[in-house]
Amino acid sequence: MKTTVILIRHGETDWNVVRRFQGLSDIPLNDTGRLQAGFAKNGLQDRELDAIYTSPLLRATETAEIIRGDRKIPIYPVQGLREMGIGEWEGLLVSEIDERYSGQYDLWRTAPTQIRLKGGEPYTETQKRAWKTFWEIVKKHEGKTVLVVSHMMCISSILLTVAGLPLDDIWQYPIRNAALNIVEVDSDGKAAITAWSKDDHIPDEFKIKQPFGRQ
């Protein structure tokens, strides 16, 4: 009996475009983000979904609702799927972080587990709650297919853990907005990744550059 969990990062927001850190700020999708969610909906049209779980943040719930469309399935907002809180960096542009916190952005890009932001959540703690939530969903829907809509740090921590890779490798495997990531869990509880940031359902002109990369 196989359980399939499809993890999708929310669609694009205006803050994604300008490389402004969102964290727990409740930012809505922009027009491109809504289109991306629609493309994801089309990419999943042949898959039967039994339930949808989402981060409670607006950019994720909007994405989940667009993907659900006319399907008669429930959407469950879950705190464990919210984005990583980034405290004093929240709302700042990458350029502003460089100015105020010399060297810290480069550390974020190479070893995010070493960053301790005032008022923020350590990445290892994000991983713990995301991993716990993932398995709660799997156990509740054994043998079913479930959609999970969440955020870059949260989804990446789950995938890196399944793959046996260190959390600090996150930026080597970026997840694009509205990309599909699929984890299958067998009856023995063994998880395997069958898709990682698969976004061929989205036309190239609607894809954002690698998130928070140096330009």
LOTORMAR-136249 format. One line per 4 residues: number of its first residue (from 1); their letters; for each residue x, y, z of N, C-alpha, C. Coordinates in steps of 0.05 Angstrom, whole numbers, plus 5000, padded with zeros to 4 digits. Example, Ala and Ser with C-alpha at 12.3 -4.5 7.8 and 13.67 -1.06 7.14 Angstrom:
1> as> 5264,4886,5156,5246,4910,5156,5264,4934,5156; 5257,4955,5142,5273,4979,5143,5258,5001,5157
//
This chain:
1> mktt> 5017,4976,5000,5000,5000,5000,5018,5025,5000; 5015,5041,4980,5033,5064,4976,5017,5090,4982; 5030,5107,4997,5019,5134,5003,5035,5154,4987; 5021,5171,4972,5035,5191,4956,5030,5219,4967
5> vili> 5051,5234,4972,5049,5262,4982,5061,5280,4960; 5044,5297,4949,5053,5317,4929,5057,5343,4944; 5081,5353,4945,5088,5378,4958,5092,5400,4938; 5078,5422,4941,5080,5444,4922,5086,5469,4936
9> rhge> 5106,5483,4926,5112,5510,4937,5091,5529,4926; 5083,5548,4943,5064,5568,4934,5072,5583,4909; 5053,5596,4896,5060,5612,4872,5075,5637,4880; 5083,5651,4859,5099,5675,4862,5084,5698,4876
13> tdwn> 5099,5714,4891,5089,5738,4903,5106,5762,4894; 5097,5786,4898,5113,5809,4891,5139,5810,4906; 5139,5800,4931,5164,5799,4947,5183,5779,4936; 5174,5757,4924,5193,5739,4911,5207,5753,4888
17> vvrr> 5193,5769,4873,5204,5781,4849,5227,5800,4857; 5224,5815,4878,5245,5835,4885,5265,5824,4905; 5262,5798,4912,5280,5785,4931,5278,5797,4959; 5254,5800,4968,5248,5810,4995,5240,5786,5013
21> fqgl> 5253,5783,5036,5247,5761,5053,5219,5762,5065; 5203,5741,5061,5175,5741,5070,5172,5729,5098; 5184,5707,5103,5180,5694,5128,5151,5690,5135; 5142,5700,5158,5114,5696,5166,5096,5719,5158
25> sdip> 5107,5738,5142,5090,5760,5132,5069,5748,5113; 5045,5757,5116,5023,5744,5101,5018,5758,5074; 5035,5751,5055,5036,5764,5029,5019,5748,5009; 5001,5761,4994,4985,5746,4974,5001,5740,4949
29> lndt> 4990,5722,4933,5001,5717,4907,4998,5741,4889; 5017,5744,4870,5013,5764,4849,4999,5750,4825; 4995,5765,4803,4981,5754,4780,4996,5730,4769; 5022,5732,4768,5038,5709,4758,5035,5685,4776
33> grlq> 5035,5690,4802,5032,5668,4821,5006,5654,4818; 4985,5669,4812,4959,5656,4807,4959,5639,4782; 4972,5650,4761,4975,5634,4737,4991,5609,4742; 5013,5611,4757,5029,5587,4764,5012,5566,4778
37> agfa> 4996,5575,4797,4979,5556,4811,4959,5543,4792; 4950,5558,4773,4932,5547,4752,4946,5526,4735; 4971,5531,4729,4987,5511,4714,4991,5486,4730; 4995,5490,4756,4998,5466,4774,4972,5450,4775
41> kngl> 4950,5465,4776,4924,5451,4775,4922,5434,4750; 4929,5445,4727,4928,5430,4702,4947,5406,4703; 4970,5410,4715,4990,5388,4717,4980,5365,4734; 4961,5371,4751,4951,5350,4770,4922,5341,4762
45> qdre> 4913,5349,4739,4885,5343,4732,4879,5313,4730; 4899,5297,4723,4895,5269,4720,4900,5253,4746; 4908,5267,4767,4913,5254,4793,4889,5257,4812; 4882,5235,4823,4861,5236,4844,4873,5245,4870
49> ldai> 4862,5266,4882,4872,5276,4907,4851,5270,4929; 4859,5260,4952,4841,5254,4973,4838,5276,4994; 4858,5293,4996,4858,5315,5015,4879,5335,5008; 4876,5360,5017,4896,5380,5013,4903,5392,5040
53> ytsp> 4929,5394,5046,4939,5407,5070,4955,5432,5061; 4953,5453,5076,4967,5478,5068,4977,5493,5092; 4998,5508,5088,5006,5528,5107,4983,5548,5110; 4980,5559,5134,4958,5579,5137,4963,5606,5125
57> llra> 4988,5611,5115,4994,5637,5103,4980,5640,5076; 4972,5664,5070,4954,5670,5047,4966,5660,5021; 4992,5664,5016,5003,5656,4991,5001,5626,4986; 5000,5610,5008,4997,5582,5006,4968,5574,5003
61> teta> 4950,5586,5020,4922,5579,5018,4910,5587,4991; 4918,5609,4980,4909,5617,4953,4917,5596,4933; 4942,5588,4934,4952,5567,4916,4936,5541,4918; 4931,5533,4943,4916,5509,4948,4887,5511,4937
65> eiir> 4875,5534,4941,4847,5537,4931,4846,5537,4901; 4865,5549,4888,4866,5549,4858,4870,5521,4848; 4888,5506,4860,4893,5479,4851,4869,5461,4856; 4855,5465,4878,4832,5449,4884,4810,5453,4863
69> gdrk> 4806,5478,4856,4785,5484,4836,4758,5474,4844; 4746,5458,4827,4719,5447,4832,4719,5420,4846; 4742,5410,4853,4743,5384,4867,4729,5386,4894; 4715,5366,4901,4700,5366,4927,4718,5352,4948
73> ipiy> 4740,5365,4955,4758,5354,4975,4765,5376,4995; 4770,5368,5020,4776,5388,5040,4804,5400,5038; 4806,5425,5048,4832,5437,5051,4837,5442,5081; 4859,5432,5091,4865,5435,5120,4889,5453,5124
77> pvqg> 4885,5477,5135,4908,5494,5143,4922,5482,5168; 4949,5480,5166,4964,5467,5188,4988,5485,5195; 4990,5491,5221,5012,5509,5229,5040,5497,5224; 5041,5470,5224,5067,5457,5220,5078,5461,5192
81> lrem> 5062,5471,5173,5070,5475,5146,5077,5505,5140; 5076,5522,5160,5081,5550,5156,5111,5554,5149; 5117,5578,5138,5144,5584,5131,5162,5588,5155; 5187,5585,5152,5207,5590,5173,5205,5620,5180
85> gige> 5202,5626,5206,5203,5653,5216,5232,5664,5215; 5235,5688,5203,5262,5698,5200,5267,5724,5216; 5250,5729,5235,5255,5750,5255,5262,5776,5243; 5286,5787,5251,5294,5814,5244,5299,5817,5214
89> wegl> 5301,5795,5199,5305,5798,5170,5279,5801,5155; 5257,5796,5168,5231,5795,5154,5225,5823,5142; 5217,5822,5116,5211,5847,5102,5234,5861,5090; 5259,5850,5094,5283,5863,5083,5290,5852,5055
93> lvse> 5301,5869,5038,5313,5861,5013,5340,5848,5018; 5349,5832,5000,5376,5820,5002,5397,5842,5005; 5394,5863,4989,5413,5886,4991,5414,5898,5018; 5390,5900,5031,5389,5912,5058,5401,5894,5079
97> ider> 5398,5868,5075,5411,5849,5094,5441,5851,5091; 5451,5853,5067,5480,5857,5062,5491,5881,5077; 5475,5903,5076,5484,5928,5088,5483,5927,5118; 5463,5915,5130,5459,5915,5159,5473,5892,5174
101> ysgq> 5476,5870,5160,5487,5846,5173,5509,5834,5155; 5532,5848,5156,5554,5841,5139,5562,5811,5141; 5562,5798,5118,5571,5770,5116,5550,5750,5123; 5528,5759,5135,5508,5739,5145,5491,5727,5122
105> ydlw> 5487,5743,5101,5472,5732,5078,5487,5710,5064; 5513,5714,5062,5530,5693,5049,5530,5668,5066; 5529,5671,5093,5528,5648,5111,5501,5634,5107; 5479,5650,5104,5453,5639,5099,5453,5622,5073
109> rtap> 5468,5631,5053,5468,5617,5028,5485,5591,5029; 5503,5589,5048,5522,5566,5049,5517,5548,5073; 5508,5559,5095,5504,5543,5119,5481,5555,5136; 5457,5553,5126,5434,5566,5139,5429,5555,5167
113> tqir> 5438,5530,5173,5434,5520,5200,5450,5535,5221; 5469,5550,5212,5486,5565,5231,5475,5593,5237; 5455,5601,5222,5443,5628,5226,5424,5628,5250; 5428,5647,5268,5410,5651,5290,5399,5680,5289
117> lkgg> 5375,5682,5279,5363,5709,5276,5346,5716,5300; 5350,5741,5310,5335,5750,5332,5305,5750,5325; 5289,5735,5341,5261,5733,5336,5253,5713,5315; 5273,5699,5305,5268,5679,5283,5268,5650,5294
121> epyt> 5265,5632,5275,5264,5604,5281,5288,5590,5268; 5305,5576,5284,5328,5562,5272,5318,5542,5251; 5333,5539,5229,5325,5521,5208,5321,5492,5217; 5337,5484,5237,5334,5457,5247,5307,5453,5261
125> etqk> 5296,5475,5273,5270,5473,5285,5248,5472,5263; 5252,5487,5242,5233,5486,5219,5232,5457,5209; 5255,5445,5206,5257,5417,5196,5242,5398,5215; 5245,5401,5241,5232,5383,5260,5202,5384,5258
129> rawk> 5191,5408,5257,5161,5410,5256,5151,5402,5229; 5165,5408,5207,5157,5400,5180,5157,5369,5178; 5178,5357,5188,5181,5328,5186,5159,5314,5203; 5154,5325,5226,5132,5314,5243,5105,5317,5229
133> tfwe> 5100,5340,5217,5075,5344,5204,5072,5326,5179; 5093,5322,5165,5093,5304,5142,5084,5276,5150; 5095,5265,5171,5089,5238,5179,5061,5236,5191; 5052,5258,5204,5024,5258,5213,5004,5256,5190
137> ivkk> 5010,5270,5169,4993,5269,5145,4994,5241,5132; 5018,5230,5130,5021,5203,5118,5005,5183,5133; 5008,5183,5159,4994,5163,5176,4963,5167,5175; 4954,5191,5172,4925,5196,5171,4913,5187,5144
141> hegk> 4930,5186,5123,4920,5181,5096,4935,5158,5083; 4939,5137,5097,4954,5114,5086,4940,5103,5062; 4956,5098,5041,4945,5088,5016,4932,5108,4998; 4932,5133,5006,4919,5155,4991,4939,5173,4978
145> tvlv> 4929,5193,4963,4945,5214,4951,4937,5240,4963; 4957,5254,4974,4951,5279,4988,4968,5302,4977; 4956,5325,4974,4971,5349,4965,4978,5366,4989; 5003,5375,4990,5012,5393,5012,5023,5418,4999
149> vshm> 5012,5441,5006,5022,5467,4996,5036,5481,5018; 5062,5488,5013,5077,5500,5034,5098,5519,5022; 5122,5520,5035,5142,5540,5028,5169,5528,5023; 5187,5544,5012,5214,5534,5005,5229,5520,5028
153> mcis> 5231,5533,5051,5247,5522,5072,5234,5496,5083; 5208,5497,5086,5193,5475,5097,5194,5450,5079; 5187,5454,5053,5188,5432,5034,5216,5421,5031; 5235,5439,5028,5263,5430,5024,5273,5413,5047
157> sill> 5266,5421,5071,5275,5406,5095,5264,5378,5094; 5240,5374,5085,5228,5347,5083,5243,5331,5061; 5247,5343,5038,5260,5329,5016,5289,5322,5023; 5304,5341,5035,5331,5335,5042,5333,5313,5063
161> tvag> 5314,5312,5081,5314,5291,5102,5309,5264,5089; 5289,5262,5071,5283,5237,5057,5308,5228,5041; 5321,5247,5028,5344,5241,5011,5370,5235,5027; 5369,5241,5053,5393,5236,5069,5414,5257,5065
165> lpld> 5406,5281,5057,5425,5303,5051,5424,5323,5074; 5447,5337,5079,5447,5357,5100,5429,5381,5094; 5417,5393,5115,5400,5416,5110,5415,5439,5097; 5441,5441,5102,5456,5463,5091,5459,5461,5060
169> diwq> 5450,5439,5049,5451,5436,5019,5426,5448,5006; 5409,5461,5021,5383,5470,5011,5386,5486,4985; 5405,5504,4983,5407,5522,4960,5419,5509,4936; 5429,5484,4939,5438,5468,4917,5414,5455,4902
173> ypir> 5391,5454,4916,5367,5442,4904,5343,5461,4907; 5344,5484,4894,5322,5503,4898,5296,5493,4887; 5274,5501,4899,5247,5494,4890,5234,5518,4879; 5225,5517,4854,5212,5539,4841,5183,5542,4851
177> naal> 5172,5565,4847,5144,5570,4854,5126,5551,4838; 5107,5538,4852,5087,5520,4841,5099,5495,4828; 5124,5488,4835,5136,5464,4825,5125,5440,4841; 5125,5416,4828,5116,5392,4841,5139,5377,4853
181> nive> 5135,5367,4877,5154,5350,4891,5139,5326,4901; 5147,5302,4895,5131,5279,4902,5147,5259,4919; 5135,5252,4941,5147,5232,4959,5127,5208,4961; 5137,5184,4956,5120,5160,4959,5130,5144,4983
185> vdsd> 5111,5136,5000,5117,5121,5024,5105,5093,5022; 5121,5072,5024,5110,5045,5022,5098,5035,5049; 5088,5011,5049,5074,5001,5073,5093,4996,5096; 5119,4995,5090,5139,4992,5112,5149,5019,5123
189> gkaa> 5138,5041,5112,5146,5067,5122,5171,5078,5108; 5179,5066,5086,5202,5076,5072,5194,5097,5052; 5206,5120,5054,5199,5143,5036,5219,5145,5014; 5209,5152,4990,5227,5156,4967,5217,5180,4951
193> itaw> 5235,5196,4941,5228,5219,4924,5226,5211,4895; 5204,5217,4882,5200,5210,4854,5200,5236,4836; 5198,5259,4849,5200,5284,4834,5210,5306,4853; 5228,5323,4842,5240,5344,4859,5240,5370,4842
197> skdd> 5224,5389,4849,5222,5414,4835,5216,5410,4805; 5197,5393,4800,5188,5388,4772,5168,5410,4764; 5176,5426,4745,5159,5448,4737,5155,5450,4707; 5156,5427,4693,5151,5428,4664,5123,5435,4657
201> hipd> 5105,5436,4677,5077,5444,4672,5075,5475,4670; 5096,5489,4677,5096,5518,4677,5112,5529,4653; 5100,5545,4635,5116,5556,4613,5139,5573,4624; 5161,5572,4609,5186,5585,4618,5182,5615,4625
205> efki> 5165,5629,4611,5162,5657,4616,5149,5663,4642; 5138,5643,4655,5125,5646,4681,5142,5635,4704; 5167,5629,4699,5184,5618,4720,5202,5639,4731; 5204,5641,4757,5222,5660,4770,5250,5649,4771
209> kqpf> 5270,5666,4773,5298,5657,4776,5301,5643,4802; 5324,5630,4805,5331,5616,4830,5327,5635,4854; 5311,5626,4874,5305,5644,4897,5330,5653,4912; 5332,5679,4917,5353,5691,4934,5381,5684,4925
213> grq> 5385,5679,4900,5412,5674,4890,5427,5701,4885; 5453,5700,4884,5468,5723,4877,5464,5729,4847; 5460,5754,4840,5456,5761,4811,5479,5777,4801
//
